[in-house]
C-alpha cells in the first residue's frame, strides 16, 4: 500500500534530523503518473511529501536534502533496491547529471528543448523483483574478477565486489574484455551493458551541455552511430536513445515482445528515438520527437500497437508548491 511511502518518509526525516514531528497532517494525493511503469511514481510521491513536510514544519531542507531523505525512505526504510536518480530527478527537475558516489554532486544541464511521448505498455512490473537479480549477476561477475590472479592489480583497483563500487566511468571495454570468460555469460552481459550504457550516457550529457557530436565520432562509430547523419542535437539524442534501448534489450535483457511492438510502431510513426524507462520487463517507453505534430502521430501508432495510454510531455522543473486557492 502506498501509505508505506508516507510512513517511510516520516521515519527518514525524524531519524536524519533527530527530531519528532509535532503534529499530523491530512494529505490528499492526486496523480496521473502510472504506477509500476518505470516512471518513478514512488520517487515523485516521496519527494512531494518530503517537500510538504519541509514547508509545513519549517525544516529548512535544501533540494539535495529533500532528494536524499526521499531516497533513504525508499532504499533504507522500505528496503527497495532503487538508485538515487529517481529521487534526485524528481527534486531538481530538468536534465541533471548525478554523481552516484558521495557527496552525490548534482550538475544541472540547462538544455530544455525536448519533446517526449510517454508510452505506457500497461504491463506492470516490480523494481524489487528486477533490480536485485541484475545487481546480483553483476556482483557475481565482479567477485570472479576480484578473486582471479589473472586480472591485473591496476584493473582491480577500479573494480570492487558490489555493483555500486566500481569506477565504471574509468573502465574501458577493451581492458576488461579479456577477463569476461572468467564469469558466467549473464554476468558478462550485465557488466558489458553497464560500461557501454555509462559511456553513451556521458556522451549524451556532454552534447546536451553544448559539446558538438563530432567530438565523439570515434566513440560513436563503435556503436554504429554515423555522426554525419546525426549532427543536430535532437537526431543525435535519438540515436543514443535507440542504442541504449538495444543495450537494455540485448545485454540487460529487460525488454518484452509487447514493448518491442510498441517501440517499432513509434519509430515508424516518426519518433527519433525510443527506449525503455526504468527497470523494464513492462512499464513505459519514452519516445523523443522534434516536430510538434509528430507527438500525436506517435501516440496514435503506439496505442494501435498495444499501448494502454500515452502522455505528451516536456522537460519540466522539479518539486514545487502550487496554490489551489
C-alpha positions as a Markdown table, in Angstrom:
| # | Residue | x | y | z |
|---|---|---|---|---|
| 1 | Unk | 0.0 | 0.0 | 0.0 |
| 2 | Unk | 1.4 | 3.4 | -0.9 |
| 3 | Unk | 0.8 | 4.7 | 2.6 |
| 4 | Unk | 4.0 | 2.9 | 3.5 |
| 5 | Unk | 5.9 | 5.6 | 1.5 |
| 6 | Unk | 4.5 | 8.3 | 3.7 |
| 7 | Unk | 5.5 | 6.4 | 6.9 |
| 8 | Unk | 8.9 | 5.8 | 5.5 |
| 9 | Unk | 9.5 | 9.5 | 4.7 |
| 10 | Unk | 8.4 | 10.5 | 8.2 |
| 11 | Unk | 10.8 | 8.0 | 9.7 |
| 12 | Unk | 13.6 | 9.1 | 7.4 |
| 13 | Unk | 13.0 | 12.8 | 8.3 |
| 14 | Unk | 12.9 | 12.1 | 12.0 |
| 15 | Unk | 16.0 | 9.9 | 12.0 |
| 16 | Unk | 18.1 | 12.1 | 9.8 |
| 17 | Unk | 17.2 | 15.4 | 11.6 |
| 18 | Unk | 16.9 | 13.7 | 15.0 |
| 19 | Unk | 13.5 | 15.4 | 15.6 |
| 20 | Unk | 9.9 | 14.4 | 16.2 |
| 21 | Unk | 7.3 | 16.0 | 14.0 |
| 22 | Unk | 4.9 | 17.9 | 16.3 |
| 23 | Unk | 1.6 | 17.3 | 14.7 |
| 24 | Unk | -0.2 | 15.2 | 12.0 |
| 25 | Unk | -1.5 | 16.2 | 8.6 |
| 26 | Unk | -4.4 | 15.2 | 6.3 |
| 27 | Unk | -2.9 | 14.6 | 2.9 |
| 28 | Unk | -4.7 | 14.2 | -0.4 |
| 29 | Unk | -2.8 | 12.7 | -3.4 |
| 30 | Unk | -3.9 | 13.5 | -6.9 |
| 31 | Unk | -1.8 | 12.0 | -9.7 |
| 32 | Unk | -2.0 | 10.7 | -13.2 |
| 33 | Unk | 1.5 | 9.1 | -13.2 |
| 34 | Unk | 1.1 | 5.4 | -14.0 |
| 35 | Unk | 2.3 | 3.2 | -11.1 |
| 36 | Unk | 4.8 | 0.4 | -11.6 |
| 37 | Unk | 5.7 | 1.7 | -15.1 |
| 38 | Unk | 9.3 | 2.8 | -14.7 |
| 39 | Unk | 8.3 | 6.5 | -14.4 |
| 40 | Unk | 9.5 | 7.0 | -10.8 |
| 41 | Unk | 6.0 | 7.3 | -9.4 |
| 42 | Unk | 7.2 | 6.3 | -5.9 |
| 43 | Unk | 10.0 | 8.8 | -6.0 |
| 44 | Unk | 7.6 | 11.6 | -7.1 |
| 45 | Unk | 5.4 | 10.7 | -4.1 |
| 46 | Unk | 8.3 | 10.6 | -1.7 |
| 47 | Unk | 9.8 | 13.9 | -2.9 |
| 48 | Unk | 6.4 | 15.7 | -2.9 |
| 49 | Unk | 5.7 | 14.6 | 0.7 |
| 50 | Unk | 9.2 | 15.4 | 1.9 |
| 51 | Unk | 8.9 | 18.8 | 0.4 |
| 52 | Unk | 5.5 | 19.2 | 2.1 |
| 53 | Unk | 7.0 | 18.3 | 5.4 |
| 54 | Unk | 9.8 | 20.8 | 4.8 |
| 55 | Unk | 7.3 | 23.6 | 4.3 |
| 56 | Unk | 4.8 | 22.6 | 7.0 |
| 57 | Unk | 7.4 | 22.1 | 9.8 |
| 58 | Unk | 10.0 | 24.7 | 8.7 |
| 59 | Unk | 12.7 | 22.1 | 8.4 |
| 60 | Unk | 15.0 | 24.3 | 6.2 |
| 61 | Unk | 15.9 | 21.4 | 3.9 |
| 62 | Unk | 17.9 | 22.1 | 0.7 |
| 63 | Unk | 16.9 | 20.4 | -2.6 |
| 64 | Unk | 19.7 | 17.9 | -2.1 |
| 65 | Unk | 18.4 | 17.1 | 1.4 |
| 66 | Unk | 14.9 | 16.5 | 0.1 |
| 67 | Unk | 16.2 | 14.2 | -2.6 |
| 68 | Unk | 18.5 | 12.3 | -0.2 |
| 69 | Unk | 15.8 | 11.9 | 2.5 |
| 70 | Unk | 13.4 | 10.6 | -0.2 |
| 71 | Unk | 16.0 | 8.1 | -1.3 |
| 72 | Unk | 16.6 | 6.9 | 2.3 |
| 73 | Unk | 12.9 | 6.4 | 2.8 |
| 74 | Unk | 12.6 | 4.1 | -0.2 |
| 75 | Unk | 16.0 | 2.4 | -0.1 |
| 76 | Unk | 16.9 | 2.1 | 3.6 |
| 77 | Unk | 13.5 | 2.2 | 5.3 |
| 78 | Unk | 11.4 | 0.2 | 2.8 |
| 79 | Unk | 14.4 | -1.9 | 1.6 |
| 80 | Unk | 13.5 | -1.4 | -2.1 |
| 81 | Unk | 16.8 | -1.7 | -4.2 |
| 82 | Unk | 16.4 | 1.6 | -6.1 |
| 83 | Unk | 19.2 | 4.0 | -7.1 |
| 84 | Unk | 19.2 | 7.7 | -6.3 |
| 85 | Unk | 18.4 | 9.1 | -9.8 |
| 86 | Unk | 14.6 | 8.9 | -9.5 |
| 87 | Unk | 14.5 | 10.9 | -6.3 |
| 88 | Unk | 17.1 | 13.5 | -7.4 |
| 89 | Unk | 15.5 | 13.8 | -10.8 |
| 90 | Unk | 12.1 | 14.4 | -9.2 |
| 91 | Unk | 13.5 | 17.0 | -6.9 |
| 92 | Unk | 15.7 | 19.0 | -9.2 |
| 93 | Unk | 13.8 | 18.6 | -12.5 |
| 94 | Unk | 15.2 | 19.5 | -15.8 |
| 95 | Unk | 18.2 | 17.4 | -17.0 |
| 96 | Unk | 20.8 | 16.5 | -14.4 |
| 97 | Unk | 23.9 | 14.5 | -14.1 |
| 98 | Unk | 24.2 | 12.8 | -10.7 |
| 99 | Unk | 27.4 | 11.5 | -9.2 |
| 100 | Unk | 26.2 | 8.3 | -7.5 |
| 101 | Unk | 29.1 | 8.3 | -5.1 |
| 102 | Unk | 29.5 | 10.6 | -2.0 |
| 103 | Unk | 29.0 | 13.5 | -1.8 |
| 104 | Unk | 26.4 | 12.8 | -4.6 |
| 105 | Unk | 27.0 | 16.0 | -6.5 |
| 106 | Unk | 24.3 | 17.2 | -8.9 |
| 107 | Unk | 25.2 | 19.0 | -12.2 |
| 108 | Unk | 22.2 | 20.8 | -13.8 |
| 109 | Unk | 22.2 | 21.0 | -17.6 |
| 110 | Unk | 20.3 | 24.0 | -18.9 |
| 111 | Unk | 19.1 | 22.3 | -22.2 |
| 112 | Unk | 15.3 | 22.2 | -22.1 |
| 113 | Unk | 14.1 | 21.9 | -25.7 |
| 114 | Unk | 13.0 | 18.3 | -25.6 |
| 115 | Unk | 9.6 | 16.9 | -26.5 |
| 116 | Unk | 8.7 | 13.4 | -25.3 |
| 117 | Unk | 5.8 | 10.9 | -25.5 |
| 118 | Unk | 5.4 | 8.5 | -22.6 |
| 119 | Unk | 4.1 | 5.2 | -24.0 |
| 120 | Unk | 2.6 | 3.1 | -21.1 |
| 121 | Unk | 2.5 | -0.5 | -22.2 |
| 122 | Unk | 0.1 | -1.4 | -19.5 |
| 123 | Unk | 2.3 | -4.3 | -18.5 |
| 124 | Unk | 3.1 | -3.9 | -14.8 |
| 125 | Unk | 6.4 | -4.7 | -13.1 |
| 126 | Unk | 8.1 | -4.5 | -9.8 |
| 127 | Unk | 11.5 | -2.9 | -9.4 |
| 128 | Unk | 12.0 | -5.0 | -6.3 |
| 129 | Unk | 11.8 | -8.1 | -8.5 |
| 130 | Unk | 14.1 | -6.9 | -11.3 |
| 131 | Unk | 16.9 | -4.9 | -9.9 |
| 132 | Unk | 18.1 | -7.4 | -7.3 |
| 133 | Unk | 18.5 | -10.1 | -9.9 |
| 134 | Unk | 20.6 | -7.9 | -12.3 |
| 135 | Unk | 22.6 | -6.5 | -9.4 |
| 136 | Unk | 23.4 | -10.0 | -8.1 |
| 137 | Unk | 24.6 | -11.0 | -11.6 |
| 138 | Unk | 26.9 | -8.0 | -11.7 |
| 139 | Unk | 28.2 | -8.8 | -8.1 |
| 140 | Unk | 28.9 | -12.4 | -9.1 |
| 141 | Unk | 30.9 | -11.3 | -12.1 |
| 142 | Unk | 32.9 | -8.7 | -10.0 |
| 143 | Unk | 33.7 | -11.4 | -7.4 |
| 144 | Unk | 35.2 | -13.6 | -10.1 |
| 145 | Unk | 37.3 | -10.7 | -11.3 |
| 146 | Unk | 38.5 | -9.6 | -7.9 |
| 147 | Unk | 39.4 | -13.2 | -6.8 |
| 148 | Unk | 41.3 | -14.1 | -10.0 |
| 149 | Unk | 45.1 | -14.0 | -10.3 |
| 150 | Unk | 44.7 | -13.3 | -14.0 |
| 151 | Unk | 43.2 | -9.9 | -13.5 |
| 152 | Unk | 45.8 | -7.1 | -13.2 |
| 153 | Unk | 46.0 | -5.2 | -10.0 |
| 154 | Unk | 45.6 | -1.9 | -11.9 |
| 155 | Unk | 42.1 | -3.1 | -13.1 |
| 156 | Unk | 41.1 | -4.4 | -9.7 |
| 157 | Unk | 41.8 | -1.0 | -8.2 |
| 158 | Unk | 38.9 | 0.3 | -10.3 |
| 159 | Unk | 36.6 | -2.6 | -9.5 |
| 160 | Unk | 35.0 | -3.9 | -6.3 |
| 161 | Unk | 32.8 | -6.7 | -5.1 |
| 162 | Unk | 29.4 | -4.9 | -5.3 |
| 163 | Unk | 27.8 | -3.3 | -8.3 |
| 164 | Unk | 28.0 | 0.2 | -6.9 |
| 165 | Unk | 31.7 | 0.1 | -6.0 |
| 166 | Unk | 33.5 | 0.1 | -9.4 |
| 167 | Unk | 34.6 | 3.4 | -11.1 |
| 168 | Unk | 32.6 | 2.5 | -14.1 |
| 169 | Unk | 33.5 | 5.8 | -15.9 |
| 170 | Unk | 37.2 | 4.8 | -15.7 |
| 171 | Unk | 36.8 | 1.3 | -17.0 |
| 172 | Unk | 37.0 | 0.6 | -20.8 |
| 173 | Unk | 35.6 | -2.4 | -22.5 |
| 174 | Unk | 39.0 | -3.1 | -24.0 |
| 175 | Unk | 40.7 | -3.6 | -20.7 |
| 176 | Unk | 38.0 | -5.8 | -19.1 |
| 177 | Unk | 37.1 | -7.8 | -22.2 |
| 178 | Unk | 39.9 | -10.4 | -21.9 |
| 179 | Unk | 38.6 | -11.4 | -18.5 |
| 180 | Unk | 34.9 | -11.8 | -19.2 |
| 181 | Unk | 35.4 | -15.5 | -19.8 |
| 182 | Unk | 36.1 | -15.9 | -16.0 |
| 183 | Unk | 32.4 | -15.4 | -15.3 |
| 184 | Unk | 29.0 | -16.6 | -16.4 |
| 185 | Unk | 27.5 | -15.4 | -19.7 |
| 186 | Unk | 24.8 | -13.5 | -17.8 |
| 187 | Unk | 27.3 | -11.7 | -15.6 |
| 188 | Unk | 29.5 | -10.8 | -18.6 |
| 189 | Unk | 26.5 | -9.3 | -20.4 |
| 190 | Unk | 25.5 | -7.2 | -17.4 |
| 191 | Unk | 29.0 | -5.8 | -16.9 |
| 192 | Unk | 29.4 | -5.0 | -20.6 |
| 193 | Unk | 26.0 | -3.4 | -20.5 |
| 194 | Unk | 27.0 | -1.2 | -17.6 |
| 195 | Unk | 30.2 | 0.0 | -19.2 |
| 196 | Unk | 28.5 | 0.8 | -22.6 |
| 197 | Unk | 25.4 | 2.4 | -21.0 |
| 198 | Unk | 27.6 | 4.6 | -18.9 |
| 199 | Unk | 29.7 | 5.7 | -21.9 |
| 200 | Unk | 26.8 | 6.6 | -24.0 |
| 201 | Unk | 25.1 | 8.5 | -21.2 |
| 202 | Unk | 28.3 | 10.5 | -20.6 |
| 203 | Unk | 28.5 | 11.4 | -24.3 |
| 204 | Unk | 24.8 | 12.4 | -24.4 |
| 205 | Unk | 25.1 | 14.6 | -21.4 |
| 206 | Unk | 28.2 | 16.3 | -22.9 |
| 207 | Unk | 26.4 | 17.1 | -26.1 |
| 208 | Unk | 23.3 | 18.4 | -24.3 |
| 209 | Unk | 25.8 | 20.6 | -22.3 |
| 210 | Unk | 27.0 | 22.1 | -25.6 |
| 211 | Unk | 29.7 | 19.9 | -26.9 |
| 212 | Unk | 29.5 | 19.1 | -30.7 |
| 213 | Unk | 28.7 | 15.4 | -31.5 |
| 214 | Unk | 31.6 | 15.3 | -34.0 |
| 215 | Unk | 33.9 | 15.5 | -31.0 |
| 216 | Unk | 32.9 | 11.9 | -30.1 |
| 217 | Unk | 32.9 | 10.5 | -33.6 |
| 218 | Unk | 35.4 | 7.7 | -32.8 |
| 219 | Unk | 33.4 | 6.5 | -29.8 |
| 220 | Unk | 30.1 | 6.8 | -31.5 |
| 221 | Unk | 31.3 | 4.9 | -34.6 |
| 222 | Unk | 31.9 | 1.9 | -32.3 |
| 223 | Unk | 28.2 | 1.8 | -31.7 |
| 224 | Unk | 27.3 | 2.2 | -35.3 |
| 225 | Unk | 26.2 | 5.8 | -35.0 |
| 226 | Unk | 27.0 | 8.0 | -38.0 |
| 227 | Unk | 27.7 | 11.5 | -36.7 |
| 228 | Unk | 27.3 | 13.0 | -40.1 |
| 229 | Unk | 23.6 | 11.8 | -40.2 |
| 230 | Unk | 23.0 | 12.9 | -36.6 |
| 231 | Unk | 24.8 | 16.2 | -36.3 |
| 232 | Unk | 21.8 | 18.0 | -34.9 |
| 233 | Unk | 21.2 | 17.6 | -31.2 |
| 234 | Unk | 17.7 | 16.0 | -31.4 |
| 235 | Unk | 18.7 | 13.5 | -34.1 |
| 236 | Unk | 21.8 | 12.7 | -32.2 |
| 237 | Unk | 20.0 | 12.2 | -28.9 |
| 238 | Unk | 17.5 | 9.9 | -30.7 |
| 239 | Unk | 20.4 | 7.8 | -32.0 |
| 240 | Unk | 21.8 | 7.5 | -28.4 |
| 241 | Unk | 18.3 | 6.5 | -27.1 |
| 242 | Unk | 17.9 | 3.8 | -29.7 |
| 243 | Unk | 21.4 | 2.3 | -28.9 |
| 244 | Unk | 20.6 | 2.4 | -25.2 |
| 245 | Unk | 17.4 | 0.6 | -25.8 |
| 246 | Unk | 19.3 | -2.1 | -27.7 |
| 247 | Unk | 21.6 | -2.5 | -24.8 |
| 248 | Unk | 18.7 | -2.8 | -22.4 |
| 249 | Unk | 17.1 | -5.4 | -24.7 |
| 250 | Unk | 20.2 | -7.5 | -25.7 |
| 251 | Unk | 22.6 | -7.2 | -22.8 |
| 252 | Unk | 20.4 | -6.3 | -19.8 |
| 253 | Unk | 17.6 | -8.4 | -21.1 |
| 254 | Unk | 14.7 | -6.4 | -19.7 |
| 255 | Unk | 12.5 | -5.9 | -22.8 |
| 256 | Unk | 9.4 | -7.9 | -23.9 |
| 257 | Unk | 7.7 | -8.6 | -27.2 |
| 258 | Unk | 4.9 | -6.2 | -26.2 |
| 259 | Unk | 7.4 | -3.4 | -25.6 |
| 260 | Unk | 9.2 | -4.1 | -28.9 |
| 261 | Unk | 5.9 | -3.9 | -30.9 |
| 262 | Unk | 5.0 | -0.6 | -29.4 |
| 263 | Unk | 8.5 | 0.8 | -29.9 |
| 264 | Unk | 8.7 | -0.3 | -33.6 |
| 265 | Unk | 5.3 | 1.4 | -34.2 |
| 266 | Unk | 6.5 | 4.6 | -32.6 |
| 267 | Unk | 9.7 | 4.7 | -34.7 |
| 268 | Unk | 7.7 | 4.1 | -37.8 |
| 269 | Unk | 5.5 | 7.0 | -36.9 |
| 270 | Unk | 8.4 | 9.4 | -36.7 |
| 271 | Unk | 10.0 | 9.1 | -33.3 |
| 272 | Unk | 13.7 | 10.0 | -33.3 |
| 273 | Unk | 14.5 | 7.6 | -30.5 |
| 274 | Unk | 12.5 | 5.2 | -28.2 |
| 275 | Unk | 13.8 | 3.4 | -25.2 |
| 276 | Unk | 12.6 | 1.6 | -22.1 |
| 277 | Unk | 12.1 | 3.8 | -19.0 |
| 278 | Unk | 13.0 | 2.4 | -15.6 |
| 279 | Unk | 13.6 | -1.3 | -14.7 |
| 280 | Unk | 11.9 | -2.7 | -17.8 |
| 281 | Unk | 10.1 | -6.1 | -18.3 |
| 282 | Unk | 7.0 | -4.0 | -18.7 |
| 283 | Unk | 6.2 | -0.4 | -17.8 |
| 284 | Unk | 6.7 | 2.5 | -20.1 |
| 285 | Unk | 8.8 | 3.5 | -23.1 |
| 286 | Unk | 9.9 | 7.1 | -23.8 |
| 287 | Unk | 9.8 | 8.4 | -27.3 |
| 288 | Unk | 11.7 | 11.6 | -28.5 |
| 289 | Unk | 10.3 | 13.8 | -31.2 |
| 290 | Unk | 11.1 | 17.2 | -32.7 |
| 291 | Unk | 8.1 | 18.5 | -34.7 |
| 292 | Unk | 5.0 | 19.3 | -32.7 |
| 293 | Unk | 2.6 | 17.3 | -34.8 |
| 294 | Unk | 4.6 | 14.1 | -34.5 |
| 295 | Unk | 3.7 | 13.6 | -30.9 |
| 296 | Unk | 0.1 | 12.9 | -31.8 |
| 297 | Unk | 1.1 | 10.6 | -34.6 |
| 298 | Unk | 3.4 | 8.6 | -32.3 |
| 299 | Unk | 0.7 | 8.4 | -29.7 |
| 300 | Unk | -1.9 | 7.0 | -32.1 |
| 301 | Unk | 0.6 | 4.5 | -33.6 |
| 302 | Unk | 1.6 | 3.3 | -30.1 |
| 303 | Unk | -2.0 | 2.9 | -28.9 |
| 304 | Unk | -2.8 | 0.9 | -32.1 |
| 305 | Unk | 0.2 | -1.3 | -31.3 |
| 306 | Unk | -1.0 | -2.1 | -27.8 |
| 307 | Unk | 0.0 | 0.8 | -25.5 |
| 308 | Unk | -2.7 | 1.3 | -22.8 |
| 309 | Unk | -2.2 | 5.1 | -22.8 |
| 310 | Unk | 0.2 | 7.9 | -23.8 |
| 311 | Unk | 1.3 | 11.3 | -22.5 |
| 312 | Unk | 2.9 | 14.1 | -24.4 |
| 313 | Unk | 5.3 | 15.9 | -22.1 |
| 314 | Unk | 8.2 | 18.4 | -22.0 |
| 315 | Unk | 11.2 | 18.8 | -19.7 |
| 316 | Unk | 9.8 | 20.4 | -16.6 |
| 317 | Unk | 11.1 | 21.9 | -13.3 |
| 318 | Unk | 11.3 | 19.8 | -10.2 |
| 319 | Unk | 9.4 | 19.8 | -7.0 |
| 320 | Unk | 7.4 | 23.0 | -6.2 |
| 321 | Unk | 4.5 | 24.4 | -4.3 |
| 322 | Unk | 1.4 | 25.4 | -6.2 |
| 323 | Unk | -1.6 | 27.1 | -4.6 |
| 324 | Unk | -5.1 | 25.8 | -5.5 |
| 325 | Unk | -6.9 | 28.7 | -3.7 |
